[in-house]
Amino acid sequence: MYCEEHKALHPETTRPAGKRGYGSRWRRESKAFLQAHPLCVRCLASGKYVRATVVDHIVPHRGDQKLFWDRSNWQPLCKHCHDTKTMTEDRYQEFRY
C-alpha cells in the first residue's frame, strides 16, 4: 500500500476502525445522533424523506480527534449518500511530504 517511509502519513488507511475511534463510544454517540436526526440531509434537500443510517463527518477528520468528536461536523446521511460523498468529496486528500 504505502512504503515504510510514508506509511505514517496515512494512518486512516492502515489502522482498523476501532483504533481510528469507531469503537463502542462512537457506536453509542452515533446511534443517539441518528435518533435525534433521523432523516438524510442530502435526500431531504432534494425533497425526499429517506432514513439516515450513517453519521458522516462533513469535513473528513483524518485522525484529528477534536474534529472527529465535534458534533457540528456531523451530519445524518443514508448509506447511498454517504458512499457517494466518500467516493467523490472525501476520497482524495492532499498529502504534503
N, C-alpha and C positions, 0 to 999 in steps of 0.2 A: 504494500500500500504506500507507505512513505519510508524514505531512508531514515536510518537512526539519527542522523543529524537534525532532520526537520520533523520527526515524529512528535516531539514535544509541542510543536506549534499547532498541532491538530488533535488536541485531547478529546474533542467531542466525537471524533470518528474512531478512536481507538479504545475508549472506555465503555464498559457495559452501562446500560441505562440506570441501574441502581447507583452506580458510582458517579453518575452525572447529575444526581439529585432527584431522579424519578423513582423514589422509594415509597415507603409507607406514608410519610408525611405528605408527599406530593399527591398520592392517590386520595388521601383524606381531604386535602385542601382543594384539589381539582373537582372532586365529587361535590363538595359544598358549593363551589363556584358555579358548576353546571346546574345545581338545583336552584340557585338564585338567578341564573341567566340561562334558561332552557332552550332558547332559540338561536340558530346560527345567524350571526350578524350579517354575513355576506348574502345569504339567501333572503333574509329579511329586507335588506336594501333593494333586492330585486322583486319585492312583493310576495315572496314565498315564505311559508311557515314551515320550517324544517327543524327538527330536533337537533340540538347541538350535542355532540358526543366527545368532543376534544377541546381541551383548553389550550389555546395557541398563544405563544409568545409573539406579540406584534412585532417587536424588534427582537431578532434572534439573540439569545443570551450568550451563546458561545462560551459557556462556562462561568460567566460572571454571576455569582450567587445573588448579588444585590438586584440585578436585573431579572434574574430567574424568579425571585420571590416578590417582585414589585407587581402587585395586583393591577395597577394602572397599565401594565404592559401585557395583561391577559385579555383574551377575547374568546368567546364561545364560537366554535365552528363545527359544522358537520364534517364527517370524515372526508367526503369528496372535496369540500372547500379547503380543508386543511392540507390534503395531499396535493391539490393544485397549487396552493400558496407555497408549500415547501419545495415543490419541483420548479417553480418559476421565480418567486421572490427571494426565498431563503437559501436556495441551492448554492449560489456562487458567493464566495467570501473572498475579499481581497486580502491576500497574505503579504506581509512585509518581512522579508528575510534579511 
